[in-house]
Structure formats: C-alpha cells, structure tokens
Amino acid sequence: RGLKFMLVLLQSISDGERDEEHPNLIRVNAMKAYEIALKKYHGWMLQKLFTGSVYALPYKSDLLKALEKGKEVKEEESIEKIHQFLSRVTPILDAIYEMYTKMNAELSYKA
C-alpha cells in the first residue's frame, strides 16, 4: 500500500497536477495518492490525521532535489526521470496487486 501511495504521488507530480495558487506545494498530489491508495484502509481518526499531516510535506522543489540526491537539476529533467521510473515500476506493482487479488490476500480491515 505504501508503494502504491508513492507511485500515485509521483505519477500525479509527473502529470503536472498541482494547486494553481500554490504550485510548489504537493498537498494536491498527496491527497490524491491517499484517496486512491490508503484512505479505504483507515478509520475516521487516521483520515483526519493524514489530512492535517499534508501541511508538513516538503515543497515540490525540495522533494525533486532530494530525489536527485541534492543536485540542482531542472524540474523537467527530474519529471522525466520520475516518468521513466514509473514506467518500469508500475507494471511490477500491478502484478503484485493482481496476485493479491487472485489469492484473496488483500486485507480490507481498517486501522
């Protein structure tokens, strides 16, 4: 689930989704990833905690710099590297989720 959250977050950033009023924040991307990957597994309290925690996320520019191991790289180059990463990793995660479904191993309880 954590991997799926990260992939959806990175895909959302790669797709250019953002808050037009605050383009350097990744709250929109994180909330989308949470809705898709984790929310259904969380009870009301954890959902509210996550919603509050998005205000502690790094700026997009800081995240991209961290992904580049501290090097200053153009945003477009970082986004292209994210896109390449996603194209390789997404099929693997899809296969894992397919296996979970076939084996009826997907846990559906809420934390």
Secondary structure, 3 states (H helix, E strand, C coil): CHHHHHHHHHHHHHCCCCCCCCCCCCHHHHHHHHHHHCHHHCCHHHHHHHHHHHHHCCCHHHHHHHHCCCCCCCHHHHHHHHHHHHHHHHHHHHHHHHHHHHCCCCCCCCC
